[in-house]
Amino acid sequence: MEFPTNADVLVGLSRADDAGVYRINAELALVQTVDFFTPVVDDPYWFGQIAAANALSDIYAMGGIPKTAMNLVCFPVKKMEMNILRAMIQGGLDKLTEAEVVLLGGHSVEDPELKYGMAVTGFIHPEKILTKNGLRPGDILILTKPLGTGIINTAIKAGLASQETTERVTRQMAALNRNAADVMAAFSIGACTDITGFGLLGHLAEMTAGINLGARLWARTIPILPEALEFAAMGLIPGGAYKNKEFRESMVSFSSSLSPLLPEVLFDPQTSGGLLMAVAPGQAEDLLQALKQNGVSGALIGEVVRNAQYPIIVE
């Protein structure tokens, strides 16, 4: 299948990435993305916040600044009350306001299943684009949100997660990646992506695909939500994790000393997850400190290596 393109498409469909980039002139390019999904929490207001944060995240992952958004709504008018729709959209509006992004409009359709998301447009300098395929030997990998939201959301749906856990995970998913993106702009970043539906290993596999570089992950430092391993041991693993594992497990080597539950968390599909940054090794500690000073949790989770036997090694 041949896609229409031209010389001003700086990031398009030739390789998987978080957003598309189109050059306007030598100093300005547009970053464009779209995302929507079914509810991951019961509260419609918080679902709106999470959906908006998730859609905005792709712009941040590219190093861009989101500017405008368009709502995408699928709503079962005959099954749900309109106050649910209003609360959901208000959640999205409040998150856009926090991000200093304006809503220009949108589109809604009647649908048997509730879905919400946004199309987002941002600005970026054409020479400052961050893509998934810029890994450099020796780069240190930093992750800005702990893993396990997919597993915990499964536990929430089963009524097994505590109220405290539910609230904590909900707030994490609704948190913008804005501060993390602002901080990393001052550092030498080779590549960046946000961790969402393919899980940490799925997205890292995209970053290492087709290049003569691999990633060595340090299992002991990877941030994981405390309840995720407990719920995984109970079998509360989302279907997406099995699909991610089936698709990418041939690219990953796990040390035999690790917990057999760890792969479930590393393949766990995340909703509005953190940024995964590859930073020059001499700047890793300074970047980590700067993130913490700006209210962002971060962890050094691995390094980029040459000529690895597997694209991803977890040890």
SERO-4910 file (N, C-alpha, C, O; in steps of 0.05 Angstrom, whole numbers):
BEGIN
 pado doro    nc1    nc2    nc3   cac1   cac2   cac3    cc1    cc2    cc3    oc1    oc2    oc3
  Met    A     17    -24      0      0      0      0     18     25      0     36     28     16
  Glu    A     12     43    -18     29     67    -21     14     91     -8     -9     96    -15
  Phe    A     28    105     10     16    128     24     25    154     11     48    157      4
  Pro    A      7    173      8     15    199     -2     34    213     17     30    212     42
  Thr    A     54    226      6     74    240     23     88    261      7     83    264    -17
  Asn    A    105    277     20    122    296      5    146    303     22    149    292     44
  Ala    A    163    321     12    189    326     25    186    339     53    205    338     69
  Asp    A    163    351     59    159    364     84    149    345    106    146    354    129
  Val    A    143    320     99    136    301    120    162    291    132    178    276    120
  Leu    A    167    300    157    192    294    170    190    268    186    210    253    188
  Val    A    167    262    196    161    236    209    134    227    199    114    240    204
  Gly    A    134    205    184    109    195    173    105    165    179    110    156    201
  Leu    A     96    151    159     88    123    162    110    103    155    106     79    155
  Ser    A    134    113    148    155     95    139    166     79    163    177     57    159
  Arg    A    163     89    188    171     75    212    153     82    234    145    105    236
  Ala    A    146     63    251    128     68    273    139     90    292    162     88    301
  Asp    A    123    110    298    130    130    318    106    140    332     83    132    326
  Asp    A    110    158    351     88    167    368     70    187    355     46    188    361
  Ala    A     80    203    337     64    223    323     76    229    296     99    222    291
  Gly    A     61    242    279     71    251    253     81    280    255     71    295    272
  Val    A    101    286    239    112    314    239    113    324    210    123    311    192
  Tyr    A    102    349    207    101    361    181    114    389    182    106    406    199
  Arg    A    134    394    166    149    419    166    133    441    153    124    439    131
  Ile    A    131    464    168    119    488    156    140    506    144    137    516    122
  Asn    A    162    510    159    185    525    149    210    516    163    209    495    177
  Ala    A    232    530    160    257    521    172    257    521    202    274    508    214
  Glu    A    239    535    215    239    537    244    213    526    257    211    526    281
  Leu    A    194    517    241    169    508    253    158    483    238    158    482    214
  Ala    A    150    464    254    136    440    244    112    433    261    112    440    285
  Leu    A     93    420    249     69    411    264     73    382    273     83    366    258
  Val    A     66    377    298     66    349    308     37    341    311     22    356    325
  Gln    A     28    319    300      0    311    300     -4    282    310     11    264    302
  Thr    A    -24    278    326    -30    252    336    -60    249    342    -74    269    344
  Val    A    -69    225    345    -97    220    352    -98    194    369    -84    174    362
  Asp    A   -115    194    389   -118    170    406   -145    171    420   -153    192    430
  Phe    A   -158    148    422   -182    146    438   -185    117    446   -175     99    433
  Phe    A   -200    112    468   -204     85    478   -228     83    496   -241    103    503
  Thr    A   -235     59    504   -257     54    522   -248     60    551   -224     61    557
  Pro    A   -267     63    570   -260     71    597   -242     51    611   -246     27    608
  Val    A   -223     62    626   -205     45    642   -211     49    672   -201     34    688
  Val    A   -228     68    678   -238     72    706   -268     77    704   -278     85    683
  Asp    A   -281     74    727   -311     77    727   -319    106    728   -340    113    717
  Asp    A   -304    124    740   -311    152    743   -308    166    716   -285    168    706
  Pro    A   -329    177    705   -327    189    678   -309    214    678   -296    219    658
  Tyr    A   -309    229    700   -292    253    700   -262    245    699   -247    257    684
  Trp    A   -255    225    715   -227    216    714   -220    202    688   -197    204    679
  Phe    A   -239    189    677   -234    177    650   -228    199    630   -210    195    613
  Gly    A   -242    221    631   -237    243    613   -209    254    617   -196    261    597
  Gln    A   -201    257    642   -174    266    647   -153    248    636   -133    256    624
  Ile    A   -157    222    641   -137    202    631   -136    202    601   -114    201    590
  Ala    A   -159    202    588   -159    201    559   -145    226    547   -130    223    527
  Ala    A   -149    249    559   -135    273    549   -105    271    554    -89    278    536
  Ala    A    -97    263    578    -69    261    584    -55    241    565    -32    246    557
  Asn    A    -69    220    559    -58    199    541    -54    210    513    -33    205    500
  Ala    A    -73    225    503    -71    236    476    -49    257    474    -35    258    455
  Leu    A    -47    274    495    -26    295    495      2    283    497     21    295    487
  Ser    A      4    259    509     30    248    514     47    243    489     71    246    490
  Asp    A     35    236    467     50    231    443     65    256    433     86    254    422
  Ile    A     52    279    437     66    304    430     90    309    447    112    316    437
  Tyr    A     87    305    473    110    308    492    132    288    485    156    296    486
  Ala    A    125    264    478    145    243    472    162    251    448    185    242    446
  Met    A    151    266    429    166    275    406    183    300    411    198    308    394
  Gly    A    180    311    435    195    336    442    179    360    434    190    382    435
  Gly    A    154    357    428    137    380    419    121    392    442    122    383    464
  Ile    A    108    414    435     90    429    454     62    427    443     57    439    421
  Pro    A     43    414    456     16    412    446      2    439    447      6    455    466
  Lys    A    -13    446    427    -26    472    425    -56    470    422    -71    486    434
  Thr    A    -66    452    405    -95    450    400   -104    421    402    -89    403    398
  Ala    A   -130    418    407   -142    391    408   -170    391    397   -184    411    396
  Met    A   -178    367    388   -205    362    378   -216    337    392   -202    317    393
  Asn    A   -240    339    403   -252    317    418   -261    295    398   -271    301    377
  Leu    A   -258    270    406   -270    247    392   -287    232    412   -276    222    432
  Val    A   -313    230    407   -331    218    427   -349    198    413   -361    203    392
  Cys    A   -350    174    424   -370    153    417   -387    149    442   -376    141    463
  Phe    A   -413    153    440   -430    153    464   -456    137    459   -469    142    439
  Pro    A   -462    118    477   -487    103    475   -511    119    487   -518    116    510
  Val    A   -522    136    470   -543    155    480   -566    140    492   -578    150    512
  Lys    A   -573    117    482   -597    103    492   -591     88    518   -610     78    531
  Lys    A   -566     84    525   -559     68    549   -548     84    572   -550     76    595
  Met    A   -537    108    566   -524    124    587   -536    152    589   -545    163    569
  Glu    A   -536    162    613   -547    189    618   -527    210    609   -503    206    608
  Met    A   -537    233    601   -521    254    590   -501    266    611   -481    277    603
  Asn    A   -508    263    637   -490    274    657   -463    259    656   -442    270    664
  Ile    A   -463    233    647   -438    218    644   -421    231    622   -397    234    625
  Leu    A   -434    238    600   -420    251    578   -408    278    586   -385    284    580
  Arg    A   -425    293    601   -415    320    610   -391    317    628   -372    332    626
  Ala    A   -392    298    647   -370    295    666   -345    286    652   -323    295    658
  Met    A   -348    268    632   -324    259    617   -311    281    602   -287    285    603
  Ile    A   -327    297    588   -316    319    573   -304    340    591   -284    353    584
  Gln    A   -317    345    614   -306    364    633   -278    355    643   -260    372    646
  Gly    A   -275    329    647   -249    319    655   -228    325    633   -206    333    639
  Gly    A   -235    320    608   -217    326    586   -211    356    585   -188    363    580
  Leu    A   -231    373    588   -226    402    587   -208    411    609   -190    428    605
  Asp    A   -212    400    633   -194    408    655   -166    400    651   -147    415    658
  Lys    A   -161    377    638   -134    369    632   -122    386    610    -98    393    612
  Leu    A   -138    394    590   -128    412    570   -120    439    582   -100    450    574
  Thr    A   -137    448    600   -131    474    613   -104    472    628    -88    491    627
  Glu    A   -100    450    642    -75    446    657    -51    446    638    -30    457    644
  Ala    A    -55    435    614    -33    433    594    -31    458    577    -13    460    560
  Glu    A    -49    478    581    -49    503    565    -54    497    536    -40    507    518
  Val    A    -73    479    531    -80    471    504   -109    479    499   -126    477    517
  Val    A   -116    490    476   -143    499    470   -158    477    454   -147    463    438
  Leu    A   -184    475    460   -202    457    446   -215    472    423   -227    493    428
  Leu    A   -212    462    399   -222    475    375   -249    464    366   -262    476    349
  Gly    A   -256    441    375   -280    428    366   -279    398    370   -266    388    389
  Gly    A   -291    383    352   -290    354    354   -312    341    338   -326    354    322
  His    A   -316    316    344   -337    300    330   -347    279    348   -332    266    363
  Ser    A   -373    274    347   -386    254    364   -404    236    347   -416    246    328
  Val    A   -406    211    354   -424    192    341   -438    175    362   -427    171    384
  Glu    A   -462    166    356   -475    147    374   -463    120    369   -460    111    347
  Asp    A   -456    107    391   -442     81    390   -451     64    413   -456     74    435
  Pro    A   -453     38    410   -460     20    432   -441     20    455   -448     14    478
  Glu    A   -415     28    450   -395     27    470   -382     55    473   -375     68    454
  Leu    A   -380     64    498   -368     90    504   -338     91    497   -323     73    504
  Lys    A   -330    111    483   -302    116    476   -297    146    476   -314    162    470
  Tyr    A   -272    153    484   -266    181    485   -236    185    480   -220    168    489
  Gly    A   -229    206    467   -201    213    462   -199    239    447   -219    254    447
  Met    A   -176    244    436   -172    270    423   -152    268    400   -135    250    399
  Ala    A   -155    285    380   -134    291    361   -120    316    370   -133    336    376
  Val    A    -94    315    371    -78    337    383    -57    346    363    -45    330    349
  Thr    A    -53    372    361    -33    384    344    -14    401    362    -23    416    379
  Gly    A     12    399    357     31    414    372     52    426    353     51    422    329
  Phe    A     70    442    365     92    455    350    118    442    358    122    433    381
  Ile    A    137    443    340    165    434    346    184    446    325    176    452    302
  His    A    208    450    333    229    459    314    237    434    298    242    413    310
  Pro    A    239    437    272    246    413    255    272    399    262    276    376    256
  Glu    A    291    414    276    316    401    283    317    391    311    337    381    321
  Lys    A    294    392    325    293    383    353    273    360    357    263    356    379
  Ile    A    267    346    336    248    324    337    260    300    351    283    292    345
  Leu    A    246    288    370    255    263    383    238    240    372    214    241    373
  Thr    A    252    220    361    238    197    350    246    172    366    262    173    384
  Lys    A    234    150    358    241    125    372    267    113    362    279     96    376
  Asn    A    276    121    339    299    107    326    325    122    328    343    119    311
  Gly    A    329    138    350    354    153    353    372    142    374    389    157    384
  Leu    A    369    117    382    386    106    403    415    108    396    423    103    373
  Arg    A    432    114    416    461    115    412    475     96    431    466     93    454
  Pro    A    497     84    423    512     66    441    519     80    467    530    103    467
  Gly    A    513     67    489    520     79    515    498     95    528    499    101    552
  Asp    A    477    103    512    455    118    524    444    104    548    442     79    549
  Ile    A    436    119    568    423    109    592    392    112    589    383    134    581
  Leu    A    377     92    596    348     93    593    336    102    620    342     91    641
  Ile    A    318    121    618    304    132    642    274    129    637    264    136    616
  Leu    A    260    119    657    231    115    656    218    133    677    228    134    700
  Thr    A    196    147    670    186    168    688    160    160    702    150    176    719
  Lys    A    148    137    697    125    128    713    128     98    718    138     84    700
  Pro    A    120     89    741    122     60    747    102     44    730     82     54    720
  Leu    A    109     18    725     93      1    708     72    -14    725     73    -16    749
  Gly    A     52    -25    711     32    -43    723      4    -33    722    -14    -45    735
  Thr    A     -1    -11    708    -29      0    708    -49    -19    695    -72    -21    703
  Gly    A    -40    -34    674    -58    -52    660    -67    -74    679    -91    -81    680
  Ile    A    -48    -86    694    -55   -107    713    -73    -97    735    -92   -110    742
  Ile    A    -66    -73    745    -82    -62    767   -110    -54    758   -129    -57    772
  Asn    A   -112    -44    733   -139    -38    722   -156    -63    720   -180    -62    724
  Thr    A   -143    -85    713   -157   -111    712   -167   -118    740   -189   -129    743
  Ala    A   -151   -114    760   -159   -119    788   -182   -101    797   -199   -109    811
  Ile    A   -181    -76    788   -202    -57    794   -228    -67    783   -249    -66    796
  Lys    A   -228    -75    758   -252    -85    745   -263   -110    759   -287   -115    759
  Ala    A   -245   -126    771   -253   -150    785   -262   -144    814   -270   -162    829
  Gly    A   -260   -118    822   -268   -111    849   -248   -119    870   -255   -122    894
  Leu    A   -222   -123    863   -202   -133    882   -182   -112    891   -166   -117    909
  Ala    A   -183    -89    878   -164    -68    886   -176    -50    907   -200    -45    906
  Ser    A   -160    -41    926   -170    -24    947   -176      4    936   -167     11    914
  Gln    A   -191     19    951   -197     47    943   -172     63    940   -169     80    922
  Glu    A   -153     59    959   -128     74    959   -112     68    934   -101     86    921
  Thr    A   -111     42    927    -96     34    902   -109     46    878    -96     56    860
  Thr    A   -136     44    877   -151     54    854   -146     84    850   -141     93    827
  Glu    A   -147     99    872   -143    128    870   -114    135    861   -110    153    845
  Arg    A    -95    120    872    -67    126    866    -61    120    836    -48    136    823
  Val    A    -71     98    826    -66     90    799    -81    109    780    -70    116    758
  Thr    A   -105    117    787   -120    136    771   -106    162    768   -104    173    746
  Arg    A    -95    172    790    -80    198    789    -55    195    773    -47    214    759
  Gln    A    -42    172    774    -18    168    758    -24    169    728    -10    182    713
  Met    A    -46    156    720    -53    155    692    -62    183    682    -58    189    659
  Ala    A    -73    199    700    -83    225    692    -61    246    693    -65    269    683
  Ala    A    -37    239    703    -15    259    705     -3    264    677      3    245    662
  Leu    A      1    289    671     13    296    645     43    289    645     56    288    666
  Asn    A     53    284    621     82    281    617     95    308    610    118    308    600
  Arg    A     81    329    616     91    356    608    117    363    623    136    372    610
  Asn    A    117    360    649    141    368    664    165    351    655    188    362    653
  Ala    A    161    325    651    183    308    642    194    317    615    218    318    611
  Ala    A    176    325    597    184    334    570    199    361    572    219    365    558
  Asp    A    189    379    590    203    405    593    231    401    603    250    414    594
  Val    A    235    382    622    261    377    634    280    365    613    303    374    611
  Met    A    271    345    599    289    331    580    298    349    557    318    343    544
  Ala    A    283    371    552    291    388    530    318    401    534    331    410    515
  Ala    A    328    402    559    354    414    564    377    394    564    399    402    570
  Phe    A    371    369    556    392    349    557    395    336    530    380    340    511
  Ser    A    417    320    527    423    307    502    408    280    501    417    260    511
  Ile    A    384    281    488    367    258    486    369    246    458    365    260    438
  Gly    A    376    220    457    378    207    431    352    198    420    347    200    396
  Ala    A    335    188    438    309    177    429    289    179    453    298    180    476
  Cys    A    264    179    446    243    180    467    217    168    457    211    170    433
  Thr    A    202    156    475    175    147    469    160    147    495    171    149    516
  Asp    A    133    144    493    118    141    517    108    112    518    102    100    498
  Ile    A    106    102    542     99     73    546     69     71    549     57     80    568
  Thr    A     56     58    529     27     55    529     20     26    523     28      8    537
  Gly    A      4     22    502     -9     -4    498      9    -28    493      1    -50    498
  Phe    A     33    -23    483     51    -46    477     68    -53    502     84    -72    500
  Gly    A     66    -38    524     82    -44    547    110    -35    544    119    -27    522
  Leu    A    126    -36    565    154    -27    564    169    -42    543    183    -30    527
  Leu    A    167    -69    543    183    -85    524    174    -81    496    190    -82    477
  Gly    A    148    -78    492    138    -75    464    148    -49    452    156    -48    429
  His    A    147    -27    468    156     -1    458    187     -1    455    197     11    436
  Leu    A    201    -13    473    230    -15    470    238    -32    446    258    -26    433
  Ala    A    222    -52    440    227    -69    416    224    -52    391    240    -55    372
  Glu    A    205    -33    390    203    -15    367    228      2    365    236      8    343
  Met    A    239     11    387    262     28    387    287     14    377    305     26    365
  Thr    A    289    -12    382    313    -27    375    310    -42    348    330    -53    338
  Ala    A    286    -42    337    281    -58    312    297    -46    289    297    -22    284
  Gly    A    311    -64    274    325    -56    250    350    -41    253    361    -29    234
  Ile    A    361    -40    278    387    -26    282    406    -45    296    397    -65    308
  Asn    A    432    -40    293    452    -57    305    458    -50    334    481    -48    342
  Leu    A    437    -44    349    439    -37    377    418    -52    393    397    -59    383
  Gly    A    424    -57    418    405    -69    436    403    -54    462    416    -34    466
  Ala    A    386    -64    480    382    -51    506    386    -72    528    375    -94    526
  Arg    A    401    -65    548    404    -82    572    389    -68    594    395    -46    603
  Leu    A    368    -82    604    352    -71    626    361    -82    653    367   -106    655
  Trp    A    361    -65    673    368    -73    700    342    -78    716    329    -59    725
  Ala    A    334   -103    719    308   -110    730    304    -97    758    282    -89    765
  Arg    A    326    -96    774    323    -87    801    315    -57    803    305    -49    824
  Thr    A    320    -42    782    315    -13    783    290     -5    768    282     19    770
  Ile    A    277    -23    754    253    -16    739    230    -11    759    223    -28    775
  Pro    A    218     13    758    197     20    777    171      5    770    161      6    748
  Ile    A    160     -8    790    135    -24    787    116    -17    809    124    -16    833
  Leu    A     91    -13    803     71     -7    824     70    -31    843     69    -54    834
  Pro    A     70    -26    869     73    -47    889     53    -70    886     60    -93    891
  Glu    A     28    -64    878      8    -85    877      9   -101    851     -5   -122    849
  Ala    A     24    -92    831     22   -105    805     31   -134    805     18   -151    794
  Leu    A     54   -140    818     64   -167    819     44   -185    835     40   -208    828
  Glu    A     33   -174    856     13   -189    872    -11   -197    856    -20   -220    856
  Phe    A    -22   -178    841    -45   -184    824    -37   -202    801    -53   -219    792
  Ala    A    -13   -199    790     -4   -217    768     -3   -245    778    -10   -264    764
  Ala    A      6   -249    803      8   -276    815    -20   -288    817    -23   -313    818
  Met    A    -41   -271    819    -68   -281    821    -81   -286    793   -103   -295    791
  Gly    A    -65   -281    772    -75   -285    745    -90   -262    733   -103   -265    712
  Leu    A    -89   -239    746   -103   -215    736    -87   -200    716    -78   -178    720
  Ile    A    -84   -213    693    -67   -202    672    -84   -196    648    -99   -213    638
  Pro    A    -83   -171    637   -100   -164    615    -93   -179    589    -70   -187    585
  Gly    A   -112   -182    572   -108   -196    547    -86   -184    530    -71   -198    516
  Gly    A    -84   -157    531    -63   -143    516    -35   -151    523    -17   -151    506
  Ala    A    -31   -159    548     -4   -167    557      4   -193    543     27   -197    535
  Tyr    A    -15   -212    540    -10   -237    527     -3   -232    497     15   -245    486
  Lys    A    -18   -213    485    -13   -207    456     15   -194    453     30   -201    434
  Asn    A     21   -176    471     48   -163    470     70   -183    473     90   -182    458
  Lys    A     66   -201    491     87   -222    497     90   -240    473    112   -247    465
  Glu    A     68   -249    461     69   -267    438     83   -253    414     98   -267    400
  Phe    A     78   -228    411     89   -213    388    119   -207    391    133   -208    371
  Arg    A    128   -202    416    155   -191    419    174   -209    436    197   -202    438
  Glu    A    164   -231    447    181   -245    466    206   -257    453    226   -262    467
  Ser    A    206   -261    427    229   -272    413    252   -252    412    275   -259    407
  Met    A    246   -227    418    267   -206    418    279   -201    446    298   -185    449
  Val    A    269   -216    466    277   -211    494    289   -235    507    279   -258    503
  Ser    A    311   -231    521    323   -252    537    322   -244    567    330   -222    574
  Phe    A    310   -261    583    307   -256    612    328   -273    627    331   -297    621
  Ser    A    341   -261    647    358   -277    664    342   -298    679    319   -292    688
  Ser    A    353   -322    682    339   -343    696    334   -338    726    318   -351    738
  Ser    A    348   -318    737    346   -312    765    322   -294    771    316   -289    795
  Leu    A    309   -283    751    287   -264    755    261   -278    761    257   -302    754
  Ser    A    243   -264    774    216   -275    780    201   -281    754    203   -265    735
  Pro    A    188   -304    752    173   -310    728    149   -291    723    138   -291    701
  Leu    A    142   -275    743    121   -255    740    131   -230    727    114   -214    717
  Leu    A    157   -225    727    167   -200    717    160   -195    687    152   -173    680
  Pro    A    162   -215    670    154   -210    642    125   -201    639    119   -185    621
  Glu    A    107   -211    657     79   -202    655     77   -172    659     61   -159    646
  Val    A     93   -161    677     92   -133    683    106   -117    661     97    -95    653
  Leu    A    128   -127    650    143   -113    630    128   -113    603    133    -95    586
  Phe    A    111   -132    598     94   -133    574     67   -121    579     51   -118    560
  Asp    A     61   -113    604     34   -103    611     28    -77    596     43    -59    596
  Pro    A      5    -76    582     -3    -52    568     -9    -29    587    -26    -33    606
  Gln    A      3     -7    584     -1     16    602    -20     36    589    -22     39    565
  Thr    A    -34     50    606    -51     72    597    -39     98    607    -35    101    631
  Ser    A    -32    116    589    -20    141    596      4    137    613      7    149    635
  Gly    A     23    120    603     47    114    618     68    136    616     62    157    605
  Gly    A     91    131    628    112    151    629    128    152    603    124    137    584
  Leu    A    147    171    603    165    173    580    189    155    585    199    152    607
  Leu    A    199    143    564    223    127    564    244    143    547    241    146    523
  Met    A    264    154    561    284    171    548    311    157    547    318    142    565
  Ala    A    325    162    525    352    152    522    371    176    523    371    192    504
  Val    A    385    180    545    401    203    549    431    197    548    439    174    556
  Ala    A    447    216    540    476    212    540    486    204    568    477    216    587
  Pro    A    504    184    570    511    173    596    521    193    616    516    191    640
  Gly    A    536    213    607    547    233    625    526    252    637    532    267    655
  Gln    A    501    250    626    480    269    635    458    254    650    439    267    659
  Ala    A    460    228    652    438    213    663    431    221    692    407    225    698
  Glu    A    451    223    709    446    229    737    435    258    740    417    263    756
  Asp    A    445    276    724    435    304    725    406    305    715    390    320    726
  Leu    A    400    290    694    372    290    685    354    278    706    332    288    710
  Leu    A    362    256    718    346    244    739    341    264    762    318    266    772
  Gln    A    361    278    770    359    298    791    340    321    783    323    330    799
  Ala    A    343    330    758    325    351    748    296    343    747    278    359    753
  Leu    A    291    318    740    264    308    739    252    308    768    230    318    771
  Lys    A    267    299    787    257    298    814    252    326    825    233    331    840
  Gln    A    269    345    818    265    373    826    240    385    814    230    405    825
  Asn    A    231    374    792    207    384    779    183    366    784    163    367    769
  Gly    A    184    350    805    161    334    813    156    309    796    134    298    797
  Val    A    176    300    782    173    276    765    189    253    776    213    256    781
  Ser    A    176    230    781    191    207    790    205    195    766    194    194    744
  Gly    A    230    187    770    245    176    748    264    155    758    272    155    781
  Ala    A    272    137    740    290    115    748    308    108    725    299    107    702
  Leu    A    334    103    730    352     93    710    347     63    708    351     48    727
  Ile    A    338     54    684    330     26    682    347      9    663    342    -15    661
  Gly    A    366     21    650    382      5    631    400     22    614    404     46    619
  Glu    A    413      9    594    432     22    577    430     11    549    420    -12    545
  Val    A    439     26    530    439     18    502    467      5    496    487     17    503
  Val    A    467    -18    484    492    -33    480    494    -41    450    475    -42    436
  Arg    A    519    -46    442    525    -55    415    524    -85    413    530   -100    432
  Asn    A    516    -95    389    519   -123    382    508   -142    403    521   -163    409
  Ala    A    486   -137    415    474   -155    435    463   -180    421    455   -179    398
  Gln    A    464   -202    435    454   -227    424    424   -225    419    413   -236    400
  Tyr    A    410   -211    437    382   -205    435    378   -175    434    394   -161    446
  Pro    A    358   -165    420    353   -136    420    349   -125    448    356   -102    454
  Ile    A    336   -141    466    331   -132    493    340   -155    512    332   -178    510
  Ile    A    356   -147    532    365   -166    552    356   -155    579    361   -132    586
  Val    A    342   -172    595    333   -164    621    348   -180    642    347   -205    641
  Glu    A    363   -167    660    379   -182    678    379   -170    706    392   -181    724
***
